[in-house]
Structures are given as structure tokens and as C-alpha cells.
């Protein structure tokens, strides 16, 4: 698998023209640049080969998303999972692994398996594109972000930053709501409001983060909620983009990978509910509440409620239905990119990185059946 991934060396060709009508966009850690004035990096229109242009664009965006997911999950696996021949790299961190195990004794295995899944998604989608004569996605030039300095982490360049996260935990209340749906413009309260403010590590930054116990537990709790945050995004993204796919075989790919993201999400939704209530002794602003107490708790928000509650779908006049939410397709790829950027996952990345991802997202959103 690693050999196949390393063999995918055909980078996505950048536009030879400037996208028009774009406004300045804020990305990453306050990075501001005018997108309309950034010239493309040579090359011509991306090759679609024997694929429909829109289908190729959708698959390229999904490949990029899976590459980014693999990168973040590999960091989690190095410190808190099971490094082995299936998911190689580093040696693990016993203290962090033990803190994750407070959420569930099988966390290390689940982290390993989630990492392997994302890696297979990345490799398969790129291999499929290549088999059809279409350009593939390679983000290796952007592997420039630093690794954790904690014992057990590889010292290699990363695509994603897990040490300055602003974690949106509104999925907790969204999937427990019986009368609201983000596709109707509804908003949802945060399960852990303080995680959605400031910048918090989800992996130990160095060995100083391994003590005291409540501090490393706060980092593990952050990871536990971040797992759910990431995977609920993938759970929605695949059905959103499936509605724009043209060819039946590409639709089969998207519809076959998407449900595995939902399996991941339900797993992490269950584990997050086990995060112990505490205040981080090194950051008193970070407070993990008792999720079974007010303002949460009760029949709707009890922590063992992990199946999606039935809610409104398509029309408020129709009966409620247990569904993935959101699934509206307009602006789905750009929405996913904004979601990832807003959580601080790309803090420290270059303007060229954001330009490439935005270009891939725009192409995916332009695809029509």
C-alpha cells in the first residue's frame, strides 16, 4: 500500500488562468491574501482522461480530503494507536495511549483501523484516477508543518496541525435533535463550548504535556471529540458529492466509501460520551462538562444515544426521518474546506496550499450530472 501511495507522483496540474470573481479570503491563522490576484502555478487544465470532467474533479477533491485525513490520523496513530506493518510509523506514547483508553479500552485499535481505512481511501481513489488516465493528487510539497516533540512521534513534515485546534462539537447536539436540520439553516449548541474557542492540542506537543494527569486527559478528551468532528464531516461529504456524480462506476465508489465514514463517526460519537468531566489544570479556560447533566443530559442528550435521532428532511411537511445531516449539495466541497480550515487544522500552511485546495473544491462544486 505504501509503495502504491509513493508511486502516485503525478501532481494535479494547476490552472493556467486566474479564477475571476473571487474575493479576498481569510484562511489558516489569520492569513489573508487576495485570491483573484494569485496566479496559477503553470500547467494546463487538469486531465480527466476517460472520466467525465466533473466526476474526475469530485474524485480529486475526495482524494485530497483523504490525504489530509490520513495525515492527521497517522499522527494520532503514532502516539495513541497501534503502529504496525499495516500502519507503520513511530512507537507510541504510553501515557497518551492510557489517557485515550479512559474513553474506551479499545481506542488504540480503533485509531489504528480508522487510520488504515483513510489510507486505503486515499490510495484507491488516486489509483482509480490514474487507471482512467486522469490526473491524481499529490500534496507532498506541503508536508512542512512540524511534528509533535513528544516521545513516540516521528519527526517528519506534516500536512495538518493537531496542536492548535478549535473543535466544533455541535455535531453532538445536531445528531440528537428531532426538529432541526442544518440543511434548513438551523444551528446547534456546542457540547463542549470551550473547545470551540481558543486553540487546543489534541496530541501532546512534547513530554511536558504528559503531566499532570488531568492535563494529558484534557488532551485525550480533545482528541476524542475531534475524532467525531472529523468523521461527521466525511459522513456528510460523500452523499453531498454523490448527488453530482455522472457515471455509475464513480457513483459506486462514492457510495461505497461514504458509509465507512459513517461507521467511523458512530464509533467516535460513542467514545466521546465517555470523556470525563474536568478542567485542564494548564488551561483553566478548557472545561469538559458532565454531558449527562444540564444543559445537556436528559432523554435527548444522554451519552449512550448514538443513533441519529429522526429529524426533518426535504420538507417540514414530511414525516421525520433518521438521516445523515447535512446532505444539501450546493457548495459542499467549499463548505468542507472551510470547515477544516476553521478548526485550525492548517495553521502554518502556505498560501499555495490554500489556493490548491480551493481550486480543487471549486472544481468539485462546479460538477453537474
Secondary structure per residue as TSV (DSSP state, phi and psi in degrees):
chain	resnum	aa	ss	phi	psi
A	1	X	-	360.0	-44.8
A	2	X	H	-63.9	-40.2
A	3	X	H	-61.7	-42.0
A	4	X	H	-63.7	-42.2
A	5	X	H	-63.6	-44.4
A	6	X	H	-65.4	-24.4
A	7	X	H	-78.9	-11.6
A	8	X	-	-82.1	79.5
A	9	X	-	-102.4	5.3
A	10	X	-	-86.7	105.4
A	11	X	-	-72.9	154.4
A	12	X	-	-65.6	127.0
A	13	X	-	-67.1	136.5
A	14	X	-	-86.1	161.5
A	15	X	-	-62.8	144.9
A	16	X	S	-97.2	8.8
A	17	X	S	-134.5	165.6
A	18	X	-	-95.8	129.6
A	19	X	-	-62.7	133.9
A	20	X	S	-98.4	159.2
A	21	X	S	76.0	12.9
A	22	X	-	-92.5	147.0
A	23	X	-	-105.7	169.5
A	24	X	-	-61.8	142.1
A	25	X	E	-127.8	137.9
A	26	X	E	-91.6	126.1
A	27	X	E	-137.3	155.3
A	28	X	T	61.4	-145.2
A	29	X	T	-84.1	65.5
A	30	X	T	76.6	12.8
A	31	X	E	-71.1	125.7
A	32	X	E	-122.4	125.9
A	33	X	E	-148.4	147.8
A	34	X	-	-80.6	109.6
A	35	X	G	-64.1	-29.9
A	36	X	G	-70.8	-16.8
A	37	X	G	-103.0	-0.6
A	38	X	-	-87.4	118.3
A	39	X	-	-77.3	147.7
A	40	X	-	-67.7	159.2
A	41	X	-	-94.8	58.7
A	42	X	S	70.8	-173.9
A	43	X	-	78.1	-177.9
A	44	X	-	-123.0	-172.1
A	45	X	S	-54.6	139.6
A	46	X	-	-57.5	141.7
A	47	X	-	-81.9	131.3
A	48	X	-	-98.0	-10.3
A	49	X	T	58.1	-130.4
A	50	X	T	-90.4	8.1
A	51	X	S	-95.4	152.1
A	52	X	-	-56.9	141.2
A	53	X	H	-56.0	-44.6
A	54	X	H	-66.5	-39.9
A	55	X	H	-62.4	-42.7
A	56	X	H	-62.9	-40.7
A	57	X	H	-64.2	-41.4
A	58	X	H	-63.6	-45.4
A	59	X	H	-65.3	-36.4
A	60	X	H	-65.8	-40.6
A	61	X	H	-64.9	-42.0
A	62	X	H	-64.8	-37.7
A	63	X	H	-61.4	-43.9
A	64	X	H	-61.9	-43.6
A	65	X	H	-61.9	-40.0
A	66	X	H	-70.8	-34.4
A	67	X	H	-61.5	-43.4
A	68	X	H	-66.5	-41.4
A	69	X	H	-62.2	-45.1
A	70	X	H	-57.5	-42.6
A	71	X	H	-60.5	-46.4
A	72	X	H	-71.2	-39.4
A	73	X	H	-68.3	-32.1
A	74	X	H	-62.3	-37.6
A	75	X	H	-65.6	-41.5
A	76	X	H	-63.7	-40.9
A	77	X	H	-68.4	-36.7
A	78	X	H	-59.7	-37.0
A	79	X	H	-100.2	-29.0
A	80	X	H	-132.4	3.9
A	81	X	S	-108.4	-145.3
A	82	X	-	-126.1	92.8
A	83	X	-	-67.6	126.9
A	84	X	S	-154.0	-166.7
A	85	X	S	-67.5	-25.3
A	86	X	S	-75.9	-39.7
A	87	X	S	-131.9	80.3
A	88	X	-	-73.6	162.6
A	89	X	-	124.7	122.7
A	90	X	-	67.1	-171.6
A	91	X	-	-131.2	0.7
A	92	X	-	87.7	158.1
A	93	X	-	-125.3	107.3
A	94	X	H	-57.7	-37.6
A	95	X	H	-68.3	-45.3
A	96	X	H	-66.5	-41.6
A	97	X	H	-60.4	-40.7
A	98	X	H	-66.0	-37.1
A	99	X	H	-67.5	-38.6
A	100	X	H	-65.5	-34.6
A	101	X	H	-66.6	-17.9
A	102	X	T	-62.5	-32.4
A	103	X	T	-75.5	-32.7
A	104	X	-	-172.9	138.7
A	105	X	T	-65.5	-18.3
A	106	X	T	-99.8	13.8
A	107	X	H	-56.0	-42.1
A	108	X	H	-59.8	-41.9
A	109	X	H	-67.7	-42.5
A	110	X	H	-63.2	-41.6
A	111	X	H	-62.8	-44.4
A	112	X	H	-56.8	-48.7
A	113	X	H	-69.2	-36.7
A	114	X	H	-63.7	-40.6
A	115	X	H	-62.0	-47.1
A	116	X	H	-61.8	-41.7
A	117	X	H	-58.3	-48.3
A	118	X	H	-64.6	-36.9
A	119	X	H	-63.5	-41.2
A	120	X	H	-67.0	-35.9
A	121	X	H	-61.4	-48.4
A	122	X	H	-57.5	-50.4
A	123	X	H	-65.9	-43.4
A	124	X	H	-64.3	-47.6
A	125	X	H	-62.8	-43.1
A	126	X	H	-64.8	-40.9
A	127	X	H	-63.7	-39.3
A	128	X	H	-65.0	-45.8
A	129	X	H	-55.9	-46.5
A	130	X	H	-62.7	-38.9
A	131	X	H	-65.5	-21.9
A	132	X	T	-98.8	8.7
A	133	X	T	74.9	18.4
A	134	X	-	-99.2	153.1
A	135	X	-	-64.4	144.5
A	136	X	-	-104.8	-178.6
A	137	X	-	-115.4	130.8
A	138	X	-	-136.5	116.9
A	139	X	-	-107.0	16.1
A	140	X	G	-58.5	-31.9
A	141	X	G	-65.3	-16.0
A	142	X	G	-100.5	10.0
A	143	X	-	-80.8	73.0
A	144	X	-	-121.5	-9.0
A	145	X	B	-77.9	148.8
A	146	X	-	-73.5	154.1
A	147	X	-	-86.0	162.9
A	148	X	-	-58.4	146.5
A	149	X	-	-97.3	6.0
A	150	X	S	-71.0	151.0
A	151	X	T	-54.2	129.3
A	152	X	T	108.5	-13.9
A	153	X	-	-94.1	138.4
A	154	X	-	-68.3	145.8
A	155	X	-	-98.7	80.8
A	156	X	-	-134.8	165.0
A	157	X	-	-72.0	142.8
A	158	X	B	-119.5	158.9
A	159	X	S	-90.1	-28.5
A	160	X	S	-122.4	155.9
A	161	X	-	-115.8	111.5
A	162	X	-	-99.9	12.0
A	163	X	S	-111.2	3.5
A	164	X	S	-144.6	55.2
A	165	X	B	-92.7	142.9
A	166	X	-	-113.8	103.0
A	167	X	-	-96.6	120.2
A	168	X	-	-80.4	112.7
A	169	X	-	-106.1	20.0
A	170	X	T	-70.2	-15.8
A	171	X	H	-60.5	-29.0
A	172	X	H	-59.7	-45.9
A	173	X	H	-82.8	-30.1
A	174	X	H	-62.6	-45.0
A	175	X	T	-79.3	-4.7
A	176	X	T	-105.7	-0.1
A	177	X	-	-84.1	136.4
A	178	X	S	-104.0	1.9
A	179	X	S	-140.2	13.0
A	180	X	-	-135.6	153.4
A	181	X	-	-149.8	129.4
A	182	X	G	-60.1	-23.4
A	183	X	G	-66.6	-16.8
A	184	X	G	-98.9	7.7
A	185	X	T	87.9	6.8
A	186	X	-	-72.2	149.1
A	187	X	-	-116.7	166.1
A	188	X	-	-140.2	146.2
A	189	X	-	-70.6	155.3
A	190	X	-	-81.1	137.2
A	191	X	S	-70.2	-39.7
A	192	X	S	-125.3	87.0
A	193	X	G	-56.3	-36.6
A	194	X	G	-71.1	-21.8
A	195	X	G	-70.2	-23.5
A	196	X	G	-90.2	10.7
A	197	X	S	-130.3	145.8
A	198	X	S	73.6	-167.0
A	199	X	-	-130.0	122.3
A	200	X	B	-126.4	141.3
A	201	X	-	-77.8	139.0
A	202	X	S	-107.3	-6.3
A	203	X	S	-132.5	153.1
A	204	X	-	-62.1	131.3
A	205	X	S	-73.8	-31.9
A	206	X	S	-161.3	-177.1
A	207	X	G	-69.6	-17.4
A	208	X	G	-65.3	-23.4
A	209	X	G	-79.0	-4.5
A	210	X	G	-81.8	-10.2
A	211	X	-	-138.0	157.9
A	212	X	S	-71.1	179.2
A	213	X	H	-58.0	-43.0
A	214	X	H	-68.3	-24.0
A	215	X	H	-72.9	-48.9
A	216	X	H	-68.1	-27.9
A	217	X	H	-69.4	-36.5
A	218	X	H	-62.9	-37.6
A	219	X	H	-66.1	-42.4
A	220	X	H	-66.1	-39.7
A	221	X	H	-61.1	-42.4
A	222	X	H	-58.6	-45.0
A	223	X	H	-60.3	-43.9
A	224	X	H	-58.2	-41.5
A	225	X	H	-75.5	-33.8
A	226	X	H	-65.0	-36.0
A	227	X	H	-54.9	-48.9
A	228	X	H	-64.6	-38.3
A	229	X	H	-61.9	-44.9
A	230	X	H	-64.9	-48.2
A	231	X	H	-75.5	-27.2
A	232	X	H	-68.3	-28.7
A	233	X	H	-64.4	-45.6
A	234	X	H	-66.2	-34.1
A	235	X	H	-59.0	-38.0
A	236	X	H	-83.0	-37.1
A	237	X	H	-60.7	-42.2
A	238	X	H	-65.5	-48.5
A	239	X	H	-67.0	-28.2
A	240	X	H	-63.8	-48.5
A	241	X	H	-78.1	-24.2
A	242	X	H	-59.1	-29.9
A	243	X	T	-70.4	-9.8
A	244	X	T	-106.8	-5.4
A	245	X	-	-73.9	144.6
A	246	X	-	-101.4	-51.8
A	247	X	S	-84.0	141.6
A	248	X	H	-63.6	-34.6
A	249	X	H	-70.4	-39.5
A	250	X	H	-66.0	-39.5
A	251	X	H	-60.7	-40.1
A	252	X	H	-60.8	-40.9
A	253	X	H	-61.1	-50.2
A	254	X	H	-65.2	-41.4
A	255	X	H	-73.6	-19.9
A	256	X	H	-87.5	-34.0
A	257	X	H	-80.0	-39.9
A	258	X	H	-51.6	-47.6
A	259	X	H	-61.7	-26.3
A	260	X	H	-68.2	-32.5
A	261	X	H	-64.3	-37.7
A	262	X	H	-65.9	-36.8
A	263	X	H	-62.0	-42.6
A	264	X	H	-59.7	-48.1
A	265	X	H	-59.6	-44.5
A	266	X	H	-64.5	-37.0
A	267	X	H	-59.0	-49.2
A	268	X	H	-73.7	-28.4
A	269	X	H	-61.6	-39.1
A	270	X	H	-67.1	-45.1
A	271	X	H	-70.7	-36.0
A	272	X	H	-59.9	-32.3
A	273	X	T	-65.0	-13.6
A	274	X	T	-94.9	1.8
A	275	X	-	-63.6	121.7
A	276	X	-	-68.4	144.4
A	277	X	-	-68.5	131.3
A	278	X	E	-169.1	166.0
A	279	X	E	-114.5	130.7
A	280	X	-	-64.1	118.2
A	281	X	T	-66.5	-18.4
A	282	X	T	-98.7	-4.8
A	283	X	-	-152.3	88.6
A	284	X	T	-65.9	-11.9
A	285	X	T	-76.8	-16.2
A	286	X	-	-95.2	109.1
A	287	X	E	-124.7	125.1
A	288	X	E	-98.8	114.3
A	289	X	-	-79.3	167.6
A	290	X	-	-75.6	110.1
A	291	X	T	-71.6	-10.9
A	292	X	T	-97.1	10.4
A	293	X	S	-118.6	163.6
A	294	X	T	-57.8	140.4
A	295	X	T	-85.2	-1.2
A	296	X	S	-96.4	-141.3
A	297	X	B	67.9	-168.3
A	298	X	H	74.6	-178.0
A	299	X	H	-61.7	-37.7
A	300	X	H	-73.9	-32.2
A	301	X	H	-118.1	11.7
A	302	X	-	-56.9	146.7
A	303	X	T	-71.0	-19.9
A	304	X	T	-90.9	10.9
A	305	X	-	-92.3	96.0
A	306	X	-	-117.0	-0.8
A	307	X	S	-87.5	139.8
A	308	X	-	-59.1	124.1
A	309	X	-	-65.2	141.1
A	310	X	-	-58.9	139.6
A	311	X	B	-146.8	179.5
A	312	X	-	-65.8	145.8
A	313	X	-	-150.8	129.3
A	314	X	S	68.1	-49.0
A	315	X	-	-149.5	141.4
A	316	X	T	-68.2	-12.6
A	317	X	T	-84.4	-14.6
A	318	X	S	-89.1	159.4
A	319	X	-	-62.7	155.6
A	320	X	-	-68.1	158.0
A	321	X	B	-149.9	141.3
A	322	X	-	-78.3	116.6
A	323	X	-	-142.4	165.1
A	324	X	-	-72.8	142.6
A	325	X	S	-147.1	130.5
A	326	X	-	-84.1	164.1
A	327	X	-	-135.9	3.6
A	328	X	-	-60.4	137.5
A	329	X	-	-92.9	-19.8
A	330	X	T	-61.8	124.2
A	331	X	T	65.5	24.7
A	332	X	H	-63.0	-45.2
A	333	X	H	-68.4	-44.8
A	334	X	H	-64.4	-35.2
A	335	X	H	-63.9	-40.6
A	336	X	H	-65.2	-40.6
A	337	X	H	-64.6	-42.5
A	338	X	H	-62.7	-42.9
A	339	X	H	-57.4	-46.6
A	340	X	H	-67.4	-39.6
A	341	X	H	-67.6	-43.3
A	342	X	H	-62.5	-27.1
A	343	X	T	-80.7	-1.3
A	344	X	T	85.5	11.3
A	345	X	T	-64.4	-23.3
A	346	X	T	-113.0	17.7
A	347	X	T	-57.4	125.5
A	348	X	T	101.6	-7.6
A	349	X	-	-77.6	164.3
A	350	X	-	-87.0	160.2
A	351	X	H	-56.1	-36.0
A	352	X	H	-63.5	-35.7
A	353	X	H	-62.0	-48.7
A	354	X	H	-65.9	-36.2
A	355	X	H	-63.8	-43.8
A	356	X	H	-63.7	-47.2
A	357	X	H	-64.8	-38.3
A	358	X	H	-65.4	-38.4
A	359	X	H	-63.7	-44.0
A	360	X	H	-63.5	-40.5
A	361	X	H	-66.5	-42.7
A	362	X	H	-61.8	-42.3
A	363	X	H	-62.4	-41.7
A	364	X	H	-64.5	-39.9
A	365	X	H	-72.5	-20.7
A	366	X	H	-82.3	-11.9
A	367	X	-	-65.8	138.9
A	368	X	-	-131.9	155.5
A	369	X	-	-73.3	360.0
